[in-house]
Amino acid sequence: MKRILIADDHSLFREGIVSMLRDAEDIQIIGEASNGKELEKKYAELMPDVVLSDISMPIKSGPDAVKSILNKFKEARVLFLSQFTGDDYLYSVIKAGALGLISKNCMKDELIFAINQVYHGIKYFKNKSVEELNSIIKRFEDIKMKNMDIHYSSLTPKEEEVLKLVGEGLTSEQIAQQLNLSKRTVDTHRYKIIGTLGLKSLSELIRYAVLKNIESNKGGLLSGNNI
């Protein structure tokens, strides 16, 4: 029996999904959530096999909630249902770690098929090949990098040094020792860099710093003196 948790801020839509799946073989609805925070709480309580979630929800969005869930429960399997399935939405759910995205206007057979695919750990993005999905991811990653590069010039020289060393894999302690600073000062620089570049986490900072160092080795924005 596949145990399903539904998350959507519209009760009528949740009721519709419950009704659609009520007679489906081997599927059981075990819970509902009306926002991202509640989805996180219900997931931890119920440990469903598959989550069916909307993207846009109050308090916390579906993708943000799923990221938090996957940080704690690596085995979580999520299928997003949305009125919108454009490339920007595909990118957001893929980056969140979901295994699929389908339209809320899908037929019952397609929904059940998608649930079964995701349950078995198989990605389901209708009519999108692996090559197409990779192309979408690359396009949006490139856009993000360009947007961050626009703000790169706002960094101070010391922040540029810290960023470069972060990209080389050094810890705050190691950076502090190399630049003759306190660890607290280095941490402050890192948080300021995150804010200036519009990043959301330390992991995003590390990824950007690594890519920036690769770019500088190819003659990119960082000057040769910093290599």
C-alpha angles and dihedrals in degrees: 000000000000109000112213132198116196123206122188133128092225111081092198091058091049089050089051092053092046090051092046093052099036094099096032113125116249095003126114127180105219102173151352135221129194100200142017096266091051089048090057091049095046092047092055091047099044105026095209124199093230134015120212106199141174117228101223113053134147126261091014129013123241095249092048091049092048091051089054092047093050091050088063102026111037092182094061113129118203134186116189122213116198143160085230124058101166123138093268090056091045090053093049095052094043090052089048089058100251120152097216152008127202136169121267086230092064122128121252094253092054092048092051091046091050091048090052092049093050092043088059092047094255119138118240118195105149115241093354120120123208089254092053092048091049090050091052091049092049093048094053093042089054090051091051092050092050091049091051091047089057088062095039091088089062091067118104119239090255092051089051089054092049091047092052092051091047086056090053089059099254120152123231089260092052093046090049091053094047095047095037093241135126118262089241091057091050091050089050090052091050094052091047090051091051090053096044094050094044094242123155105212147009090259090058089049091052092048093049092046092052092048090046091054091049089050092050091053087057092050097269131148098304111085122247090245090068095054 
